[in-house]
């Protein structure tokens, strides 16, 4: 049996731009994608802390070290520049390995630079 587990999380990313006239996606600084293991065109869940919107889209790589977090297409209607978002990706894994799994989490500062790395506390 498999379970869906959190793979990656970019926490408190600041939206740097929105462009409705685009086919759709979220553009993420390539350095941030690499840091948490999000690959180009991977499906991600985005939670907007400013308005409570949650939506799925796919990640596209932005310019390295730019701090870019841009909502494109329909997603651009679910947030605005300056909103704080959480970007999550998930993976399937055997239940037998899930107890030892630790997602890659990066907490960002107001400039979308790594503030801290965090492992969630698991309590049995």
Biopython code that builds the backbone (N, CA, C, O; Angstrom):
import numpy as np
from Bio.PDB.StructureBuilder import StructureBuilder

atoms = [
    (1, "UNK", "N", (0.840, -1.174, 0.000)),
    (1, "UNK", "CA", (0.000, 0.000, 0.000)),
    (1, "UNK", "C", (0.893, 1.247, 0.000)),
    (1, "UNK", "O", (1.963, 1.272, 0.607)),
    (2, "UNK", "N", (0.417, 2.267, -0.696)),
    (2, "UNK", "CA", (1.139, 3.526, -0.788)),
    (2, "UNK", "C", (0.351, 4.643, -0.104)),
    (2, "UNK", "O", (-0.877, 4.600, -0.027)),
    (3, "UNK", "N", (1.080, 5.641, 0.388)),
    (3, "UNK", "CA", (0.454, 6.829, 0.964)),
    (3, "UNK", "C", (1.029, 8.056, 0.270)),
    (3, "UNK", "O", (2.172, 8.048, -0.187)),
    (4, "UNK", "N", (0.232, 9.095, 0.199)),
    (4, "UNK", "CA", (0.683, 10.368, -0.366)),
    (4, "UNK", "C", (1.310, 11.177, 0.763)),
    (4, "UNK", "O", (0.656, 11.470, 1.764)),
    (5, "UNK", "N", (2.584, 11.538, 0.596)),
    (5, "UNK", "CA", (3.342, 12.235, 1.632)),
    (5, "UNK", "C", (3.846, 13.577, 1.116)),
    (5, "UNK", "O", (4.082, 13.741, -0.081)),
    (6, "UNK", "N", (4.009, 14.528, 2.019)),
    (6, "UNK", "CA", (4.615, 15.801, 1.664)),
    (6, "UNK", "C", (6.052, 15.556, 1.233)),
    (6, "UNK", "O", (6.831, 14.948, 1.967)),
    (7, "UNK", "N", (6.405, 16.030, 0.042)),
    (7, "UNK", "CA", (7.766, 15.890, -0.472)),
    (7, "UNK", "C", (8.554, 17.175, -0.251)),
    (7, "UNK", "O", (9.689, 17.150, 0.226)),
    (8, "UNK", "N", (7.931, 18.308, -0.607)),
    (8, "UNK", "CA", (8.620, 19.592, -0.598)),
    (8, "UNK", "C", (7.688, 20.692, -0.128)),
    (8, "UNK", "O", (6.473, 20.633, -0.320)),
    (9, "UNK", "N", (8.301, 21.716, 0.505)),
    (9, "UNK", "CA", (7.496, 22.859, 0.947)),
    (9, "UNK", "C", (8.347, 24.116, 0.925)),
    (9, "UNK", "O", (9.425, 24.170, 1.516)),
    (10, "UNK", "N", (7.837, 25.128, 0.229)),
    (10, "UNK", "CA", (8.401, 26.474, 0.301)),
    (10, "UNK", "C", (7.411, 27.274, 1.143)),
    (10, "UNK", "O", (6.291, 27.543, 0.709)),
    (11, "UNK", "N", (7.830, 27.650, 2.347)),
    (11, "UNK", "CA", (6.921, 28.262, 3.320)),
    (11, "UNK", "C", (7.096, 29.777, 3.365)),
    (11, "UNK", "O", (8.211, 30.283, 3.487)),
    (12, "UNK", "N", (5.982, 30.486, 3.264)),
    (12, "UNK", "CA", (5.916, 31.947, 3.337)),
    (12, "UNK", "C", (6.664, 32.626, 2.183)),
    (12, "UNK", "O", (7.380, 33.607, 2.383)),
    (13, "UNK", "N", (6.484, 32.086, 0.980)),
    (13, "UNK", "CA", (7.034, 32.723, -0.217)),
    (13, "UNK", "C", (6.200, 33.958, -0.526)),
    (13, "UNK", "O", (4.979, 33.943, -0.370)),
    (14, "UNK", "N", (6.850, 35.014, -0.958)),
    (14, "UNK", "CA", (6.165, 36.258, -1.305)),
    (14, "UNK", "C", (5.935, 36.288, -2.817)),
    (14, "UNK", "O", (6.875, 36.137, -3.597)),
    (15, "UNK", "N", (4.681, 36.483, -3.223)),
    (15, "UNK", "CA", (4.358, 36.584, -4.654)),
    (15, "UNK", "C", (4.996, 37.859, -5.203)),
    (15, "UNK", "O", (4.771, 38.953, -4.685)),
    (16, "UNK", "N", (5.796, 37.701, -6.260)),
    (16, "UNK", "CA", (6.504, 38.838, -6.851)),
    (16, "UNK", "C", (5.827, 39.374, -8.101)),
    (16, "UNK", "O", (6.180, 40.451, -8.582)),
    (17, "UNK", "N", (4.861, 38.640, -8.631)),
    (17, "UNK", "CA", (4.167, 39.101, -9.825)),
    (17, "UNK", "C", (3.033, 38.180, -10.212)),
    (17, "UNK", "O", (2.972, 37.026, -9.787)),
    (18, "UNK", "N", (2.125, 38.715, -11.034)),
    (18, "UNK", "CA", (0.976, 37.959, -11.540)),
    (18, "UNK", "C", (0.783, 38.316, -13.009)),
    (18, "UNK", "O", (0.860, 39.485, -13.386)),
    (19, "UNK", "N", (0.532, 37.300, -13.838)),
    (19, "UNK", "CA", (0.307, 37.544, -15.260)),
    (19, "UNK", "C", (-0.828, 36.630, -15.733)),
    (19, "UNK", "O", (-0.635, 35.428, -15.915)),
    (20, "UNK", "N", (-2.011, 37.216, -15.929)),
    (20, "UNK", "CA", (-3.181, 36.438, -16.341)),
    (20, "UNK", "C", (-3.016, 35.898, -17.755)),
    (20, "UNK", "O", (-3.405, 34.762, -18.029)),
    (21, "UNK", "N", (-2.449, 36.687, -18.652)),
    (21, "UNK", "CA", (-2.324, 36.311, -20.057)),
    (21, "UNK", "C", (-1.164, 35.339, -20.254)),
    (21, "UNK", "O", (-0.141, 35.672, -20.853)),
    (22, "UNK", "N", (-1.356, 34.122, -19.730)),
    (22, "UNK", "CA", (-0.337, 33.083, -19.783)),
    (22, "UNK", "C", (-1.076, 31.765, -19.702)),
    (22, "UNK", "O", (-2.194, 31.722, -19.188)),
    (23, "UNK", "N", (-0.487, 30.694, -20.192)),
    (23, "UNK", "CA", (-1.199, 29.419, -20.220)),
    (23, "UNK", "C", (-1.450, 28.826, -18.837)),
    (23, "UNK", "O", (-2.297, 27.944, -18.694)),
    (24, "UNK", "N", (-0.746, 29.282, -17.838)),
    (24, "UNK", "CA", (-0.997, 28.829, -16.476)),
    (24, "UNK", "C", (0.171, 28.128, -15.839)),
    (24, "UNK", "O", (0.811, 27.284, -16.468)),
    (25, "UNK", "N", (0.460, 28.466, -14.595)),
    (25, "UNK", "CA", (1.525, 27.844, -13.827)),
    (25, "UNK", "C", (1.936, 28.776, -12.704)),
    (25, "UNK", "O", (1.379, 29.861, -12.538)),
    (26, "UNK", "N", (2.925, 28.333, -11.936)),
    (26, "UNK", "CA", (3.597, 29.207, -10.985)),
    (26, "UNK", "C", (5.078, 29.179, -11.319)),
    (26, "UNK", "O", (5.687, 28.111, -11.386)),
    (27, "UNK", "N", (5.647, 30.339, -11.524)),
    (27, "UNK", "CA", (7.073, 30.454, -11.823)),
    (27, "UNK", "C", (7.818, 30.593, -10.503)),
    (27, "UNK", "O", (7.502, 31.456, -9.684)),
    (28, "UNK", "N", (8.815, 29.727, -10.311)),
    (28, "UNK", "CA", (9.569, 29.689, -9.054)),
    (28, "UNK", "C", (11.057, 29.787, -9.367)),
    (28, "UNK", "O", (11.560, 29.100, -10.256)),
    (29, "UNK", "N", (11.747, 30.637, -8.637)),
    (29, "UNK", "CA", (13.196, 30.766, -8.734)),
    (29, "UNK", "C", (13.815, 29.359, -8.766)),
    (29, "UNK", "O", (13.554, 28.541, -7.884)),
    (30, "UNK", "N", (14.628, 29.091, -9.779)),
    (30, "UNK", "CA", (15.247, 27.788, -9.960)),
    (30, "UNK", "C", (16.032, 27.336, -8.730)),
    (30, "UNK", "O", (16.026, 26.151, -8.398)),
    (31, "UNK", "N", (16.697, 28.252, -8.059)),
    (31, "UNK", "CA", (17.469, 27.897, -6.860)),
    (31, "UNK", "C", (16.561, 27.364, -5.761)),
    (31, "UNK", "O", (16.927, 26.428, -5.050)),
    (32, "UNK", "N", (15.372, 27.961, -5.617)),
    (32, "UNK", "CA", (14.423, 27.505, -4.604)),
    (32, "UNK", "C", (13.863, 26.135, -4.970)),
    (32, "UNK", "O", (13.704, 25.268, -4.112)),
    (33, "UNK", "N", (13.566, 25.950, -6.260)),
    (33, "UNK", "CA", (13.072, 24.644, -6.709)),
    (33, "UNK", "C", (14.098, 23.559, -6.385)),
    (33, "UNK", "O", (13.746, 22.509, -5.847)),
    (34, "UNK", "N", (15.370, 23.813, -6.714)),
    (34, "UNK", "CA", (16.429, 22.831, -6.456)),
    (34, "UNK", "C", (16.575, 22.556, -4.961)),
    (34, "UNK", "O", (16.772, 21.411, -4.552)),
    (35, "UNK", "N", (16.479, 23.593, -4.159)),
    (35, "UNK", "CA", (16.687, 23.449, -2.715)),
    (35, "UNK", "C", (15.701, 22.481, -2.071)),
    (35, "UNK", "O", (16.044, 21.784, -1.116)),
    (36, "UNK", "N", (14.476, 22.437, -2.593)),
    (36, "UNK", "CA", (13.473, 21.542, -1.995)),
    (36, "UNK", "C", (13.113, 20.359, -2.893)),
    (36, "UNK", "O", (12.299, 19.519, -2.509)),
    (37, "UNK", "N", (13.706, 20.287, -4.077)),
    (37, "UNK", "CA", (13.491, 19.133, -4.944)),
    (37, "UNK", "C", (12.239, 19.187, -5.803)),
    (37, "UNK", "O", (11.723, 18.145, -6.208)),
    (38, "UNK", "N", (11.744, 20.383, -6.087)),
    (38, "UNK", "CA", (10.626, 20.518, -7.028)),
    (38, "UNK", "C", (11.219, 20.530, -8.435)),
    (38, "UNK", "O", (12.144, 21.294, -8.708)),
    (39, "UNK", "N", (10.699, 19.696, -9.324)),
    (39, "UNK", "CA", (11.226, 19.616, -10.685)),
    (39, "UNK", "C", (10.320, 20.397, -11.644)),
    (39, "UNK", "O", (9.134, 20.577, -11.368)),
    (40, "UNK", "N", (10.878, 20.860, -12.768)),
    (40, "UNK", "CA", (10.056, 21.602, -13.729)),
    (40, "UNK", "C", (8.825, 20.802, -14.157)),
    (40, "UNK", "O", (8.908, 19.610, -14.456)),
    (41, "UNK", "N", (7.707, 21.475, -14.179)),
    (41, "UNK", "CA", (6.400, 20.953, -14.612)),
    (41, "UNK", "C", (5.765, 20.002, -13.603)),
    (41, "UNK", "O", (4.766, 19.350, -13.907)),
    (42, "UNK", "N", (6.337, 19.921, -12.408)),
    (42, "UNK", "CA", (5.732, 19.106, -11.354)),
    (42, "UNK", "C", (4.464, 19.785, -10.837)),
    (42, "UNK", "O", (4.411, 21.009, -10.718)),
    (43, "UNK", "N", (3.453, 18.986, -10.535)),
    (43, "UNK", "CA", (2.225, 19.515, -9.956)),
    (43, "UNK", "C", (2.504, 19.983, -8.532)),
    (43, "UNK", "O", (3.155, 19.285, -7.754)),
    (44, "UNK", "N", (2.004, 21.169, -8.201)),
    (44, "UNK", "CA", (2.152, 21.709, -6.855)),
    (44, "UNK", "C", (0.796, 22.220, -6.359)),
    (44, "UNK", "O", (-0.084, 22.583, -7.140)),
    (45, "UNK", "N", (0.665, 22.232, -5.042)),
    (45, "UNK", "CA", (-0.486, 22.826, -4.387)),
    (45, "UNK", "C", (-0.009, 24.137, -3.787)),
    (45, "UNK", "O", (1.020, 24.182, -3.113)),
    (46, "UNK", "N", (-0.763, 25.208, -4.034)),
    (46, "UNK", "CA", (-0.402, 26.525, -3.520)),
    (46, "UNK", "C", (-1.497, 26.976, -2.565)),
    (46, "UNK", "O", (-2.679, 26.956, -2.909)),
    (47, "UNK", "N", (-1.098, 27.383, -1.360)),
    (47, "UNK", "CA", (-2.033, 27.919, -0.366)),
    (47, "UNK", "C", (-1.685, 29.383, -0.152)),
    (47, "UNK", "O", (-0.559, 29.714, 0.221)),
    (48, "UNK", "N", (-2.659, 30.262, -0.390)),
    (48, "UNK", "CA", (-2.437, 31.697, -0.251)),
    (48, "UNK", "C", (-2.829, 32.118, 1.165)),
    (48, "UNK", "O", (-3.997, 32.021, 1.543)),
    (49, "UNK", "N", (-1.857, 32.581, 1.941)),
    (49, "UNK", "CA", (-2.105, 32.986, 3.327)),
    (49, "UNK", "C", (-2.864, 34.306, 3.420)),
    (49, "UNK", "O", (-3.420, 34.616, 4.473)),
    (50, "UNK", "N", (-2.898, 35.087, 2.345)),
    (50, "UNK", "CA", (-3.581, 36.383, 2.369)),
    (50, "UNK", "C", (-5.096, 36.256, 2.212)),
    (50, "UNK", "O", (-5.850, 37.064, 2.755)),
    (51, "UNK", "N", (-5.542, 35.237, 1.465)),
    (51, "UNK", "CA", (-6.980, 35.153, 1.187)),
    (51, "UNK", "C", (-7.570, 33.750, 1.351)),
    (51, "UNK", "O", (-8.773, 33.564, 1.164)),
    (52, "UNK", "N", (-6.752, 32.778, 1.692)),
    (52, "UNK", "CA", (-7.248, 31.419, 1.917)),
    (52, "UNK", "C", (-7.418, 30.582, 0.661)),
    (52, "UNK", "O", (-7.783, 29.411, 0.762)),
    (53, "UNK", "N", (-7.168, 31.135, -0.515)),
    (53, "UNK", "CA", (-7.286, 30.346, -1.742)),
    (53, "UNK", "C", (-6.246, 29.233, -1.756)),
    (53, "UNK", "O", (-5.099, 29.419, -1.349)),
    (54, "UNK", "N", (-6.681, 28.066, -2.239)),
    (54, "UNK", "CA", (-5.788, 26.924, -2.454)),
    (54, "UNK", "C", (-6.027, 26.448, -3.876)),
    (54, "UNK", "O", (-7.171, 26.307, -4.309)),
    (55, "UNK", "N", (-4.941, 26.201, -4.602)),
    (55, "UNK", "CA", (-5.102, 25.748, -5.984)),
    (55, "UNK", "C", (-3.920, 24.899, -6.399)),
    (55, "UNK", "O", (-2.822, 25.008, -5.852)),
    (56, "UNK", "N", (-4.178, 24.036, -7.396)),
    (56, "UNK", "CA", (-3.128, 23.209, -7.983)),
    (56, "UNK", "C", (-2.723, 23.805, -9.314)),
    (56, "UNK", "O", (-3.557, 24.321, -10.058)),
    (57, "UNK", "N", (-1.450, 23.729, -9.604)),
    (57, "UNK", "CA", (-0.907, 24.155, -10.885)),
    (57, "UNK", "C", (0.405, 23.393, -11.066)),
    (57, "UNK", "O", (0.647, 22.402, -10.376)),
    (58, "UNK", "N", (1.245, 23.846, -11.981)),
    (58, "UNK", "CA", (2.537, 23.194, -12.153)),
    (58, "UNK", "C", (3.641, 24.230, -12.057)),
    (58, "UNK", "O", (3.438, 25.406, -12.361)),
    (59, "UNK", "N", (4.803, 23.781, -11.634)),
    (59, "UNK", "CA", (5.943, 24.669, -11.423)),
    (59, "UNK", "C", (6.748, 24.830, -12.707)),
    (59, "UNK", "O", (7.041, 23.857, -13.402)),
    (60, "UNK", "N", (7.098, 26.070, -13.004)),
    (60, "UNK", "CA", (8.038, 26.323, -14.098)),
    (60, "UNK", "C", (9.231, 27.074, -13.513)),
    (60, "UNK", "O", (9.070, 27.910, -12.625)),
    (61, "UNK", "N", (10.427, 26.772, -14.014)),
    (61, "UNK", "CA", (11.622, 27.392, -13.447)),
    (61, "UNK", "C", (11.743, 28.865, -13.822)),
    (61, "UNK", "O", (11.573, 29.256, -14.977)),
    (62, "UNK", "N", (12.044, 29.663, -12.804)),
    (62, "UNK", "CA", (12.324, 31.087, -13.003)),
    (62, "UNK", "C", (13.819, 31.320, -12.954)),
    (62, "UNK", "O", (14.595, 30.393, -12.723)),
    (63, "UNK", "N", (14.213, 32.541, -13.168)),
    (63, "UNK", "CA", (15.627, 32.905, -13.183)),
    (63, "UNK", "C", (16.279, 32.557, -11.843)),
    (63, "UNK", "O", (15.743, 32.861, -10.778)),
    (64, "UNK", "N", (17.439, 31.919, -11.921)),
    (64, "UNK", "CA", (18.182, 31.495, -10.737)),
    (64, "UNK", "C", (18.517, 32.689, -9.842)),
    (64, "UNK", "O", (18.962, 33.733, -10.319)),
    (65, "UNK", "N", (18.297, 32.516, -8.541)),
    (65, "UNK", "CA", (18.609, 33.513, -7.511)),
    (65, "UNK", "C", (17.849, 34.832, -7.669)),
    (65, "UNK", "O", (18.270, 35.859, -7.136)),
    (66, "UNK", "N", (16.742, 34.807, -8.394)),
    (66, "UNK", "CA", (15.951, 36.023, -8.614)),
    (66, "UNK", "C", (14.913, 36.272, -7.525)),
    (66, "UNK", "O", (14.440, 37.397, -7.356)),
    (67, "UNK", "N", (14.559, 35.219, -6.786)),
    (67, "UNK", "CA", (13.490, 35.341, -5.789)),
    (67, "UNK", "C", (12.105, 35.324, -6.403)),
    (67, "UNK", "O", (11.121, 35.604, -5.718)),
    (68, "UNK", "N", (12.013, 34.999, -7.683)),
    (68, "UNK", "CA", (10.734, 35.022, -8.391)),
    (68, "UNK", "C", (9.754, 33.976, -7.872)),
    (68, "UNK", "O", (10.085, 32.796, -7.759)),
    (69, "UNK", "N", (8.548, 34.427, -7.561)),
    (69, "UNK", "CA", (7.395, 33.573, -7.276)),
    (69, "UNK", "C", (6.237, 34.268, -8.002)),
    (69, "UNK", "O", (5.640, 35.200, -7.463)),
    (70, "UNK", "N", (5.920, 33.821, -9.213)),
    (70, "UNK", "CA", (4.928, 34.515, -10.040)),
    (70, "UNK", "C", (3.746, 33.614, -10.355)),
    (70, "UNK", "O", (3.913, 32.480, -10.803)),
    (71, "UNK", "N", (2.552, 34.134, -10.115)),
    (71, "UNK", "CA", (1.321, 33.419, -10.436)),
    (71, "UNK", "C", (0.934, 33.753, -11.869)),
    (71, "UNK", "O", (0.855, 34.924, -12.241)),
    (72, "UNK", "N", (0.693, 32.723, -12.671)),
    (72, "UNK", "CA", (0.381, 32.922, -14.082)),
    (72, "UNK", "C", (-0.950, 32.276, -14.444)),
    (72, "UNK", "O", (-1.402, 31.352, -13.766)),
    (73, "UNK", "N", (-1.575, 32.761, -15.511)),
    (73, "UNK", "CA", (-2.838, 32.205, -15.977)),
    (73, "UNK", "C", (-3.928, 32.411, -14.946)),
    (73, "UNK", "O", (-3.964, 33.434, -14.263)),
    (74, "UNK", "N", (-4.817, 31.434, -14.834)),
    (74, "UNK", "CA", (-5.934, 31.532, -13.901)),
    (74, "UNK", "C", (-5.460, 31.715, -12.459)),
    (74, "UNK", "O", (-6.142, 32.361, -11.664)),
    (75, "UNK", "N", (-4.298, 31.152, -12.115)),
    (75, "UNK", "CA", (-3.761, 31.302, -10.758)),
    (75, "UNK", "C", (-3.519, 32.763, -10.402)),
    (75, "UNK", "O", (-3.571, 33.136, -9.230)),
    (76, "UNK", "N", (-3.254, 33.590, -11.412)),
    (76, "UNK", "CA", (-3.011, 35.017, -11.167)),
    (76, "UNK", "C", (-4.247, 35.721, -10.604)),
    (76, "UNK", "O", (-4.139, 36.796, -10.014)),
    (77, "UNK", "N", (-5.419, 35.114, -10.788)),
    (77, "UNK", "CA", (-6.650, 35.691, -10.251)),
    (77, "UNK", "C", (-6.871, 35.294, -8.790)),
    (77, "UNK", "O", (-7.791, 35.795, -8.144)),
    (78, "UNK", "N", (-6.036, 34.401, -8.270)),
    (78, "UNK", "CA", (-6.207, 33.891, -6.912)),
    (78, "UNK", "C", (-5.227, 34.507, -5.914)),
    (78, "UNK", "O", (-5.161, 34.087, -4.759)),
    (79, "UNK", "N", (-4.477, 35.493, -6.363)),
    (79, "UNK", "CA", (-3.527, 36.166, -5.487)),
    (79, "UNK", "C", (-3.051, 37.442, -6.127)),
    (79, "UNK", "O", (-3.413, 37.762, -7.260)),
    (80, "UNK", "N", (-2.223, 38.178, -5.381)),
    (80, "UNK", "CA", (-1.664, 39.420, -5.912)),
    (80, "UNK", "C", (-0.235, 39.593, -5.408)),
    (80, "UNK", "O", (0.191, 38.926, -4.466)),
    (81, "UNK", "N", (0.483, 40.482, -6.041)),
    (81, "UNK", "CA", (1.857, 40.768, -5.655)),
    (81, "UNK", "C", (1.885, 41.120, -4.169)),
    (81, "UNK", "O", (1.081, 41.922, -3.695)),
    (82, "UNK", "N", (2.816, 40.514, -3.447)),
    (82, "UNK", "CA", (2.955, 40.763, -2.017)),
    (82, "UNK", "C", (2.288, 39.727, -1.129)),
    (82, "UNK", "O", (2.583, 39.664, 0.064)),
    (83, "UNK", "N", (1.382, 38.899, -1.690)),
    (83, "UNK", "CA", (0.736, 37.855, -0.892)),
    (83, "UNK", "C", (1.771, 36.821, -0.447)),
    (83, "UNK", "O", (2.728, 36.533, -1.166)),
    (84, "UNK", "N", (1.565, 36.275, 0.738)),
    (84, "UNK", "CA", (2.385, 35.161, 1.213)),
    (84, "UNK", "C", (1.714, 33.862, 0.811)),
    (84, "UNK", "O", (0.510, 33.694, 1.003)),
    (85, "UNK", "N", (2.492, 32.938, 0.254)),
    (85, "UNK", "CA", (1.960, 31.640, -0.164)),
    (85, "UNK", "C", (2.831, 30.513, 0.376)),
    (85, "UNK", "O", (3.998, 30.704, 0.716)),
    (86, "UNK", "N", (2.223, 29.334, 0.442)),
    (86, "UNK", "CA", (2.939, 28.106, 0.760)),
    (86, "UNK", "C", (2.836, 27.230, -0.481)),
    (86, "UNK", "O", (1.740, 27.002, -0.993)),
    (87, "UNK", "N", (3.961, 26.742, -0.964)),
    (87, "UNK", "CA", (4.002, 25.906, -2.160)),
    (87, "UNK", "C", (4.396, 24.497, -1.714)),
    (87, "UNK", "O", (5.451, 24.293, -1.114)),
    (88, "UNK", "N", (3.524, 23.526, -2.019)),
    (88, "UNK", "CA", (3.714, 22.159, -1.549)),
    (88, "UNK", "C", (3.737, 21.178, -2.709)),
    (88, "UNK", "O", (3.000, 21.344, -3.681)),
    (89, "UNK", "N", (4.578, 20.157, -2.613)),
    (89, "UNK", "CA", (4.527, 19.053, -3.563)),
    (89, "UNK", "C", (4.467, 17.757, -2.755)),
    (89, "UNK", "O", (4.912, 17.700, -1.609)),
    (90, "UNK", "N", (3.912, 16.728, -3.374)),
    (90, "UNK", "CA", (3.671, 15.466, -2.688)),
    (90, "UNK", "C", (4.248, 14.304, -3.488)),
    (90, "UNK", "O", (4.540, 14.435, -4.677)),
    (91, "UNK", "N", (4.405, 13.188, -2.828)),
    (91, "UNK", "CA", (4.916, 11.985, -3.474)),
    (91, "UNK", "C", (4.216, 10.759, -2.900)),
    (91, "UNK", "O", (3.727, 10.778, -1.771)),
    (92, "UNK", "N", (4.176, 9.697, -3.694)),
    (92, "UNK", "CA", (3.656, 8.425, -3.198)),
    (92, "UNK", "C", (4.827, 7.604, -2.680)),
    (92, "UNK", "O", (5.901, 7.577, -3.281)),
    (93, "UNK", "N", (4.603, 6.941, -1.564)),
    (93, "UNK", "CA", (5.652, 6.097, -1.010)),
    (93, "UNK", "C", (5.012, 4.929, -0.270)),
    (93, "UNK", "O", (3.889, 5.043, 0.220)),
    (94, "UNK", "N", (5.717, 3.812, -0.188)),
    (94, "UNK", "CA", (5.175, 2.676, 0.556)),
    (94, "UNK", "C", (4.969, 3.055, 2.029)),
    (94, "UNK", "O", (5.789, 3.758, 2.619)),
    (95, "UNK", "N", (3.877, 2.586, 2.602)),
    (95, "UNK", "CA", (3.586, 2.850, 4.011)),
    (95, "UNK", "C", (4.766, 2.408, 4.879)),
    (95, "UNK", "O", (5.085, 3.054, 5.878)),
    (96, "UNK", "N", (5.399, 1.324, 4.500)),
    (96, "UNK", "CA", (6.511, 0.782, 5.295)),
    (96, "UNK", "C", (7.686, 1.755, 5.422)),
    (96, "UNK", "O", (8.476, 1.636, 6.358)),
    (97, "UNK", "N", (7.815, 2.707, 4.508)),
    (97, "UNK", "CA", (8.914, 3.679, 4.554)),
    (97, "UNK", "C", (8.476, 5.046, 5.076)),
    (97, "UNK", "O", (9.317, 5.915, 5.301)),
    (98, "UNK", "N", (7.195, 5.244, 5.268)),
    (98, "UNK", "CA", (6.669, 6.567, 5.595)),
    (98, "UNK", "C", (7.106, 7.089, 6.968)),
    (98, "UNK", "O", (7.241, 8.301, 7.137)),
    (99, "UNK", "N", (7.326, 6.227, 7.935)),
    (99, "UNK", "CA", (7.702, 6.679, 9.280)),
    (99, "UNK", "C", (9.075, 7.351, 9.298)),
    (99, "UNK", "O", (9.352, 8.176, 10.169)),
    (100, "UNK", "N", (9.927, 7.004, 8.347)),
    (100, "UNK", "CA", (11.274, 7.587, 8.307)),
    (100, "UNK", "C", (11.404, 8.735, 7.315)),
    (100, "UNK", "O", (12.482, 9.309, 7.164)),
    (101, "UNK", "N", (10.319, 9.067, 6.644)),
    (101, "UNK", "CA", (10.351, 10.119, 5.620)),
    (101, "UNK", "C", (10.389, 11.513, 6.250)),
    (101, "UNK", "O", (9.674, 11.787, 7.213)),
    (102, "UNK", "N", (11.223, 12.379, 5.700)),
    (102, "UNK", "CA", (11.272, 13.783, 6.104)),
    (102, "UNK", "C", (11.209, 14.647, 4.853)),
    (102, "UNK", "O", (12.089, 14.554, 3.998)),
    (103, "UNK", "N", (10.185, 15.485, 4.732)),
    (103, "UNK", "CA", (10.090, 16.359, 3.565)),
    (103, "UNK", "C", (11.178, 17.429, 3.587)),
    (103, "UNK", "O", (11.739, 17.740, 4.637)),
    (104, "UNK", "N", (11.464, 17.984, 2.417)),
    (104, "UNK", "CA", (12.425, 19.087, 2.300)),
    (104, "UNK", "C", (11.636, 20.384, 2.432)),
    (104, "UNK", "O", (10.827, 20.718, 1.566)),
    (105, "UNK", "N", (11.875, 21.107, 3.515)),
    (105, "UNK", "CA", (11.122, 22.325, 3.829)),
    (105, "UNK", "C", (12.075, 23.500, 3.895)),
    (105, "UNK", "O", (13.137, 23.427, 4.513)),
    (106, "UNK", "N", (11.680, 24.582, 3.252)),
    (106, "UNK", "CA", (12.474, 25.798, 3.271)),
    (106, "UNK", "C", (11.559, 26.953, 3.648)),
    (106, "UNK", "O", (10.576, 27.228, 2.961)),
    (107, "UNK", "N", (11.888, 27.620, 4.737)),
    (107, "UNK", "CA", (11.160, 28.810, 5.158)),
    (107, "UNK", "C", (11.872, 29.999, 4.522)),
    (107, "UNK", "O", (13.096, 30.113, 4.586)),
    (108, "UNK", "N", (11.090, 30.880, 3.908)),
    (108, "UNK", "CA", (11.675, 32.006, 3.184)),
    (108, "UNK", "C", (11.494, 33.320, 3.931)),
    (108, "UNK", "O", (10.559, 33.479, 4.715)),
    (109, "UNK", "N", (12.396, 34.252, 3.676)),
    (109, "UNK", "CA", (12.266, 35.589, 4.249)),
    (109, "UNK", "C", (11.478, 36.484, 3.293)),
    (109, "UNK", "O", (10.966, 36.000, 2.283)),
    (110, "UNK", "N", (11.375, 37.757, 3.587)),
    (110, "UNK", "CA", (10.553, 38.673, 2.783)),
    (110, "UNK", "C", (11.096, 38.885, 1.370)),
    (110, "UNK", "O", (10.393, 39.422, 0.513)),
    (111, "UNK", "N", (12.344, 38.467, 1.116)),
    (111, "UNK", "CA", (12.950, 38.584, -0.215)),
    (111, "UNK", "C", (13.021, 37.239, -0.935)),
    (111, "UNK", "O", (13.719, 37.100, -1.940)),
    (112, "UNK", "N", (12.291, 36.249, -0.412)),
    (112, "UNK", "CA", (12.295, 34.890, -0.952)),
    (112, "UNK", "C", (13.687, 34.265, -0.949)),
    (112, "UNK", "O", (14.079, 33.557, -1.877)),
    (113, "UNK", "N", (14.408, 34.547, 0.114)),
    (113, "UNK", "CA", (15.701, 33.916, 0.356)),
    (113, "UNK", "C", (15.521, 32.943, 1.518)),
    (113, "UNK", "O", (14.695, 33.182, 2.400)),
    (114, "UNK", "N", (16.272, 31.866, 1.530)),
    (114, "UNK", "CA", (16.136, 30.900, 2.634)),
    (114, "UNK", "C", (16.374, 31.560, 3.985)),
    (114, "UNK", "O", (17.398, 32.207, 4.203)),
    (115, "UNK", "N", (15.414, 31.387, 4.888)),
    (115, "UNK", "CA", (15.552, 31.888, 6.253)),
    (115, "UNK", "C", (16.033, 30.748, 7.150)),
    (115, "UNK", "O", (16.974, 30.911, 7.926)),
    (116, "UNK", "N", (15.378, 29.595, 7.033)),
    (116, "UNK", "CA", (15.762, 28.413, 7.811)),
    (116, "UNK", "C", (15.314, 27.171, 7.081)),
    (116, "UNK", "O", (14.421, 27.223, 6.236)),
    (117, "UNK", "N", (15.926, 26.068, 7.403)),
    (117, "UNK", "CA", (15.455, 24.771, 6.948)),
    (117, "UNK", "C", (14.807, 24.117, 8.159)),
    (117, "UNK", "O", (15.293, 24.252, 9.282)),
    (118, "UNK", "N", (13.733, 23.425, 7.931)),
    (118, "UNK", "CA", (12.949, 22.883, 9.030)),
    (118, "UNK", "C", (12.529, 21.459, 8.755)),
    (118, "UNK", "O", (12.149, 21.130, 7.632)),
    (119, "UNK", "N", (12.591, 20.613, 9.760)),
    (119, "UNK", "CA", (12.023, 19.270, 9.667)),
    (119, "UNK", "C", (10.825, 19.253, 10.598)),
    (119, "UNK", "O", (10.941, 19.651, 11.758)),
    (120, "UNK", "N", (9.678, 18.802, 10.114)),
    (120, "UNK", "CA", (8.518, 18.780, 11.002)),
    (120, "UNK", "C", (8.712, 17.772, 12.131)),
    (120, "UNK", "O", (9.276, 16.695, 11.938)),
    (121, "UNK", "N", (8.232, 18.151, 13.311)),
    (121, "UNK", "CA", (8.301, 17.247, 14.450)),
    (121, "UNK", "C", (7.202, 16.207, 14.328)),
    (121, "UNK", "O", (6.026, 16.545, 14.192)),
    (122, "UNK", "N", (7.588, 14.950, 14.376)),
    (122, "UNK", "CA", (6.613, 13.870, 14.310)),
    (122, "UNK", "C", (6.469, 13.257, 15.692)),
    (122, "UNK", "O", (7.453, 12.872, 16.323)),
    (123, "UNK", "N", (5.247, 13.176, 16.143)),
    (123, "UNK", "CA", (4.987, 12.573, 17.458)),
    (123, "UNK", "C", (4.106, 11.366, 17.257)),
    (123, "UNK", "O", (3.103, 11.426, 16.545)),
    (124, "UNK", "N", (4.478, 10.282, 17.880)),
    (124, "UNK", "CA", (3.711, 9.042, 17.746)),
    (124, "UNK", "C", (2.572, 9.003, 18.748)),
    (124, "UNK", "O", (1.815, 8.034, 18.785)),
]
sb = StructureBuilder()
sb.init_structure("model")
sb.init_model(0)
sb.init_chain("A")
sb.init_seg("    ")
for serial, (resi, resn, name, xyz) in enumerate(atoms, 1):
    if name == "N":
        sb.init_residue(resn, " ", resi, " ")
    sb.init_atom(name, np.array(xyz, "f"), 0.0, 1.0, " ", f" {name:<3s}", serial, name[0])
structure = sb.get_structure()
